[in-house]
Amino acid sequence: MPDPQAFNAHFGGMDTSGDGLVSWEEFESYFDNAEQKVFDAVDLNQDGSVDHDEWHAFKEAHGLGHH
């Protein structure tokens, strides 16, 4: 996996639709270095989107602060 620090972001900034979920399209447009494998690793329940809890679990697992 690429350096997790490169993916340290506030969830609300990625969720451009405001639906409480980050789709692959939102993730890809937010991060210049987006990779499907990173998105898939963060999407713990593999439902095709990342919710707030999944995002913060990823950040905590990699020692990233609450941004």
Contacts in CASP RR format, 6 or more apart in sequence:
PFRMAT RR
TARGET T0000
AUTHOR 0000-0000-0000
METHOD contacts of the structure
MODEL  1
MPDPQAFNAHFGGMDTSGDGLVSWEEFESYFDNAEQKVFDAVDLNQDGSV
DHDEWHAFKEAHGLGHH
1 37 0 8 1.000
1 38 0 8 1.000
1 41 0 8 1.000
2 33 0 8 1.000
2 35 0 8 1.000
2 38 0 8 1.000
4 58 0 8 1.000
4 59 0 8 1.000
4 62 0 8 1.000
4 63 0 8 1.000
4 64 0 8 1.000
5 62 0 8 1.000
5 64 0 8 1.000
6 31 0 8 1.000
6 33 0 8 1.000
7 31 0 8 1.000
7 38 0 8 1.000
7 58 0 8 1.000
7 64 0 8 1.000
8 59 0 8 1.000
8 64 0 8 1.000
8 65 0 8 1.000
8 67 0 8 1.000
9 30 0 8 1.000
9 31 0 8 1.000
9 67 0 8 1.000
10 67 0 8 1.000
11 22 0 8 1.000
11 52 0 8 1.000
11 55 0 8 1.000
11 56 0 8 1.000
12 18 0 8 1.000
13 30 0 8 1.000
14 22 0 8 1.000
14 26 0 8 1.000
14 27 0 8 1.000
14 30 0 8 1.000
14 55 0 8 1.000
15 21 0 8 1.000
15 22 0 8 1.000
15 26 0 8 1.000
16 26 0 8 1.000
16 29 0 8 1.000
16 30 0 8 1.000
17 23 0 8 1.000
17 26 0 8 1.000
20 51 0 8 1.000
20 52 0 8 1.000
21 49 0 8 1.000
21 50 0 8 1.000
21 51 0 8 1.000
22 30 0 8 1.000
22 49 0 8 1.000
22 50 0 8 1.000
22 51 0 8 1.000
22 55 0 8 1.000
23 48 0 8 1.000
23 49 0 8 1.000
24 36 0 8 1.000
24 39 0 8 1.000
24 48 0 8 1.000
24 49 0 8 1.000
27 34 0 8 1.000
27 39 0 8 1.000
27 50 0 8 1.000
28 34 0 8 1.000
28 39 0 8 1.000
39 50 0 8 1.000
40 46 0 8 1.000
41 58 0 8 1.000
42 50 0 8 1.000
42 54 0 8 1.000
42 55 0 8 1.000
42 58 0 8 1.000
43 49 0 8 1.000
43 50 0 8 1.000
43 54 0 8 1.000
44 54 0 8 1.000
44 57 0 8 1.000
45 54 0 8 1.000
56 66 0 8 1.000
58 64 0 8 1.000
59 65 0 8 1.000
59 66 0 8 1.000
59 67 0 8 1.000
END
